[in-house]
Amino acid sequence: MSGPDEETPNQRLARNVNELLGELRVAQAGVQILFGFLLTVVFTGEFRAASGFEKAVHLVAVLLAVVSTALLSSPAAWHRILFRAGRRDDILRAGNRAVLAGLVCLAAAITATVSLIAKVVYGPIAMAIVGGLVGITFAVLWFVVPNFLSNHAQQDTRPSPVPPRDSAAAE
């Protein structure tokens, strides 16, 4: 079996697109569960008694989940439409950007949802604290850590036991 160093450019693009589509399956499951939860909440008696602010935060969370769903499912649709035209490089480039934007929206939707729960249960101060902590957690784990690891890997001159990933997949 050939390794990444022996791949043709077309094979590398195909692998990167397949990896991107595989990663989407993980993110889509999370956004679908969140979206389903957010949709059911509005049909409860407690939601009808919620304040205007609470309803607005809920609507923002729903809209963020919708945008996240659209962004995270777009690369699969683009692949279906464009792959036979030999446009894998376009799918990969635009798909990477869509996935990153979709993850930002997903993190914001989860943060808004957890913040709203904290507000309903404990009040506005808890909402601010919990929302801030959740938002910071997502920002650090999803964006700061990968950037740190990427920068650290560029500075490290020791041979890596794992071959570096193709830079086109990281865009």
Backbone torsions as a table, in degrees:
resi	resn	phi	psi	omega
1	MET	NA	137.5	-176.7
2	SER	-83.8	146.4	179.0
3	GLY	-91.2	178.3	-179.1
4	PRO	-59.4	-29.0	-179.9
5	ASP	-71.2	-21.8	-177.3
6	GLU	-98.6	4.7	-178.8
7	GLU	-74.7	145.6	169.5
8	THR	-79.2	162.1	177.1
9	PRO	-56.1	-38.1	179.8
10	ASN	-68.0	-39.5	177.2
11	GLN	-64.7	-39.5	179.0
12	ARG	-64.5	-43.5	177.4
13	LEU	-61.3	-44.3	179.5
14	ALA	-61.0	-44.3	179.0
15	ARG	-63.3	-44.4	-179.0
16	ASN	-64.1	-40.2	177.3
17	VAL	-64.5	-43.6	178.4
18	ASN	-62.5	-39.5	177.0
19	GLU	-64.4	-41.9	178.3
20	LEU	-60.5	-47.2	-179.6
21	LEU	-64.7	-34.9	176.2
22	GLY	-66.0	-40.9	178.2
23	GLU	-63.9	-33.0	-180.0
24	LEU	-63.6	-33.2	-179.3
25	ARG	-59.4	-37.1	179.8
26	VAL	-67.8	-49.9	-177.4
27	ALA	-66.6	-38.3	-178.3
28	GLN	-64.2	-36.0	178.7
29	ALA	-60.7	-44.0	179.3
30	GLY	-63.3	-44.9	-177.9
31	VAL	-69.6	-34.0	178.7
32	GLN	-67.4	-40.9	177.4
33	ILE	-63.8	-46.5	178.7
34	LEU	-61.0	-45.8	-178.3
35	PHE	-61.2	-43.8	177.7
36	GLY	-60.8	-43.5	177.3
37	PHE	-60.4	-47.0	-177.7
38	LEU	-63.6	-35.3	179.5
39	LEU	-69.5	-36.0	-177.4
40	THR	-74.8	-26.7	-176.4
41	VAL	-59.4	-37.0	-174.9
42	VAL	-67.3	-15.1	-178.9
43	PHE	-95.8	14.1	177.8
44	THR	-99.4	154.9	177.5
45	GLY	-65.0	-34.9	179.8
46	GLU	-62.8	-35.0	-179.2
47	PHE	-66.9	-37.4	179.2
48	ARG	-61.6	-29.6	-179.7
49	ALA	-87.4	-2.2	-177.9
50	ALA	-68.0	154.3	178.2
51	SER	-71.6	165.6	176.7
52	GLY	-59.8	-39.2	178.6
53	PHE	-62.7	-45.3	-179.7
54	GLU	-63.1	-40.3	177.6
55	LYS	-65.7	-37.0	178.9
56	ALA	-66.6	-42.9	178.0
57	VAL	-62.8	-40.7	177.7
58	HIS	-61.1	-45.6	179.7
59	LEU	-62.3	-40.7	176.6
60	VAL	-60.5	-43.7	178.9
61	ALA	-62.4	-41.6	177.9
62	VAL	-62.0	-46.8	-179.2
63	LEU	-64.0	-39.4	176.3
64	LEU	-63.2	-38.9	177.7
65	ALA	-66.4	-38.0	177.5
66	VAL	-63.8	-47.9	179.7
67	VAL	-63.1	-40.5	177.9
68	SER	-61.6	-43.9	178.1
69	THR	-59.4	-45.6	180.0
70	ALA	-62.4	-45.7	-178.4
71	LEU	-67.3	-40.7	-177.1
72	LEU	-75.4	-22.7	178.4
73	SER	-94.4	-15.1	-178.5
74	SER	-57.8	-46.1	-179.0
75	PRO	-58.6	-33.4	177.7
76	ALA	-66.6	-41.9	177.6
77	ALA	-65.5	-43.6	179.1
78	TRP	-61.3	-40.8	178.9
79	HIS	-60.7	-45.7	179.8
80	ARG	-58.6	-40.2	-174.9
81	ILE	-82.3	-37.7	-167.8
82	LEU	-105.6	-15.4	-169.1
83	PHE	-66.0	-33.5	179.8
84	ARG	-72.1	-18.4	178.1
85	ALA	-85.5	5.8	179.4
86	GLY	71.5	32.1	-175.4
87	ARG	-105.5	29.8	-178.2
88	ARG	-58.4	-37.0	179.9
89	ASP	-63.6	-38.6	176.8
90	ASP	-67.4	-41.6	178.2
91	ILE	-60.1	-45.0	-177.6
92	LEU	-65.9	-46.2	-177.8
93	ARG	-63.7	-52.8	-179.3
94	ALA	-69.3	-35.9	180.0
95	GLY	-63.6	-41.0	177.5
96	ASN	-60.3	-43.4	179.6
97	ARG	-66.1	-42.1	179.4
98	ALA	-63.1	-41.1	179.7
99	VAL	-64.2	-45.0	178.7
100	LEU	-61.3	-43.6	177.8
101	ALA	-64.8	-39.3	178.0
102	GLY	-64.2	-38.3	177.3
103	LEU	-67.3	-37.9	176.0
104	VAL	-61.4	-45.3	179.1
105	CYS	-65.0	-39.1	177.5
106	LEU	-63.2	-45.6	178.0
107	ALA	-60.8	-41.5	179.1
108	ALA	-66.6	-38.7	178.7
109	ALA	-65.2	-43.8	178.2
110	ILE	-65.0	-42.8	178.9
111	THR	-60.9	-45.2	179.1
112	ALA	-63.0	-41.5	-179.3
113	THR	-65.1	-47.7	-179.9
114	VAL	-66.1	-37.5	177.0
115	SER	-61.7	-43.5	179.3
116	LEU	-63.2	-42.2	177.3
117	ILE	-61.4	-43.8	178.6
118	ALA	-61.6	-38.5	179.8
119	LYS	-66.5	-44.5	-178.9
120	VAL	-65.1	-40.0	-175.9
121	VAL	-80.6	-42.9	-172.0
122	TYR	-123.2	-13.1	177.8
123	GLY	112.6	178.6	-173.0
124	PRO	-66.7	-31.8	178.8
125	ILE	-67.0	-43.7	176.8
126	ALA	-61.9	-37.4	178.4
127	MET	-58.9	-46.9	-178.8
128	ALA	-65.1	-44.6	-178.2
129	ILE	-66.6	-50.9	-178.1
130	VAL	-64.2	-44.2	178.8
131	GLY	-59.8	-43.6	178.2
132	GLY	-63.0	-44.3	-179.6
133	LEU	-65.2	-42.3	179.3
134	VAL	-65.5	-45.5	178.7
135	GLY	-60.4	-43.5	178.3
136	ILE	-64.6	-40.7	179.2
137	THR	-59.2	-48.3	178.1
138	PHE	-62.0	-46.2	-178.2
139	ALA	-59.4	-43.9	-178.4
140	VAL	-68.4	-51.0	-174.5
141	LEU	-71.0	-36.9	-175.1
142	TRP	-89.7	-25.6	-173.0
143	PHE	-125.9	-46.0	-177.7
144	VAL	-68.7	-48.5	-178.6
145	VAL	-59.9	-49.3	178.3
146	PRO	-60.6	-38.7	177.4
147	ASN	-65.4	-40.4	177.1
148	PHE	-61.9	-47.6	-179.7
149	LEU	-62.7	-39.0	178.4
150	SER	-65.0	-46.2	178.8
151	ASN	-65.8	-39.9	179.5
152	HIS	-65.2	-39.6	-179.9
153	ALA	-65.8	-34.3	179.0
154	GLN	-69.2	-31.0	-179.2
155	GLN	-83.5	-23.0	-177.3
156	ASP	-80.2	122.1	-178.1
157	THR	-98.2	-3.4	178.2
158	ARG	-69.7	148.9	176.6
159	PRO	-65.3	136.1	-178.7
160	SER	-88.5	140.0	176.6
161	PRO	-71.3	-18.0	-179.9
162	VAL	-113.9	129.0	179.5
163	PRO	-64.4	145.5	-179.8
164	PRO	-65.3	148.0	177.9
165	ARG	-75.8	156.5	177.7
166	ASP	-64.5	132.8	-176.7
167	SER	-65.1	-25.8	179.5
168	ALA	-66.3	-30.9	179.7
169	ALA	-74.8	-19.8	-176.5
170	ALA	-89.2	-5.6	-177.9
171	GLU	-66.8	NA	NA
